[in-house]
Amino acid sequence: MSGEYTLHKRIGFKVTRLARIMETRLESQLSEHGVTRLMWCALRGIGMENVTTPSQLADYICITRPAISRLLNTMEERGLVRRTGIDDDKRFTEVDLTELGTEKMKLCHVLVRELNDHFSSKVDQDSYELFMTVIDQMTEGENIQLMRL
């Protein structure tokens, strides 16, 4: 029996495997701070990129509106975000970080940077830039909103 299977040569398998390796490492590190990957994405969007509405946040993270609503409910329960609206009108809700959310964002930002540095340092700069370009080319036009990231 061959040691290299056809499955292992497929782009879907390779990309999924890399994503799961990175995902598992990051989730482990973030969990020490009570934060999930999706929560991290929301913290970053709100705190570092001025994404202030649930709708914008769903687009920013590339997940569905129901998924962002559930995420924000959880984050609000944990004291990471607060939602404000005009006379409790849910159509005009804005989201911002609490003091705890800001603290978690800063702590987790370091972890995410370290993870990215770990994997990007495995290849030279030209290869890294080409890899990022190819990923962008392969995802171009694929506007699928995910239930989870």
WOVENTA-V743063 format. One record per residue. RES is the residue in three letters. D_FIRST is the distance of its C-alpha to the first C-alpha in Angstrom with 2 decimals. Layout:
RES:D_FIRST / RES:D_FIRST
//
This chain:
MET:0.00 / SER:3.79 / GLY:6.54 / GLU:8.89 / TYR:9.31 / THR:12.18 / LEU:14.20 / HIS:14.51 / LYS:16.17 / ARG:18.80 / ILE:22.27 / GLY:22.96 / PHE:20.12 / LYS:21.11 / VAL:24.81 / THR:24.55 / ARG:22.61 / LEU:25.25 / ALA:28.01 / ARG:26.89 / ILE:26.64 / MET:30.11 / GLU:31.42 / THR:30.47 / ARG:32.06 / LEU:35.14 / GLU:35.64 / SER:35.58 / GLN:38.23 / LEU:40.34 / SER:40.39 / GLU:42.39 / HIS:45.10 / GLY:44.79 / VAL:43.48 / THR:40.51 / ARG:38.90 / LEU:40.97 / MET:44.06 / TRP:43.42 / CYS:43.23 / ALA:46.51 / LEU:48.16 / ARG:47.31 / GLY:48.48 / ILE:51.73 / GLY:52.52 / MET:51.31 / GLU:51.32 / ASN:54.30 / VAL:52.49 / THR:55.10 / THR:54.64 / PRO:52.00 / SER:51.44 / GLN:50.98 / LEU:48.65 / ALA:46.44 / ASP:46.25 / TYR:45.69 / ILE:42.71 / CYS:41.48 / ILE:41.68 / THR:43.82 / ARG:47.44 / PRO:46.88 / ALA:44.16 / ILE:46.55 / SER:49.31 / ARG:47.32 / LEU:46.26 / LEU:49.87 / ASN:51.12 / THR:48.85 / MET:49.78 / GLU:53.44 / GLU:53.23 / ARG:51.76 / GLY:54.55 / LEU:52.51 / VAL:54.15 / ARG:57.32 / ARG:58.03 / THR:61.44 / GLY:62.92 / ILE:66.16 / ASP:67.91 / ASP:64.60 / ASP:63.64 / LYS:59.82 / ARG:59.75 / PHE:61.02 / THR:58.99 / GLU:58.26 / VAL:55.96 / ASP:56.49 / LEU:55.17 / THR:57.03 / GLU:57.66 / LEU:54.67 / GLY:52.51 / THR:53.61 / GLU:52.85 / LYS:49.31 / MET:48.73 / LYS:49.75 / LEU:47.66 / CYS:44.50 / HIS:45.06 / VAL:44.51 / LEU:41.17 / VAL:39.94 / ARG:41.11 / GLU:39.32 / LEU:36.01 / ASN:36.44 / ASP:37.43 / HIS:34.40 / PHE:31.91 / SER:34.08 / SER:34.60 / LYS:30.92 / VAL:31.63 / ASP:34.69 / GLN:37.49 / ASP:36.83 / SER:33.17 / TYR:34.34 / GLU:37.03 / LEU:34.73 / PHE:32.23 / MET:35.20 / THR:36.51 / VAL:33.25 / ILE:33.02 / ASP:36.65 / GLN:36.01 / MET:33.10 / THR:35.17 / GLU:38.38 / GLY:39.88 / GLU:37.58 / ASN:40.41 / ILE:38.75 / GLN:40.44 / LEU:38.04 / MET:38.90 / ARG:37.17 / LEU:36.02
//
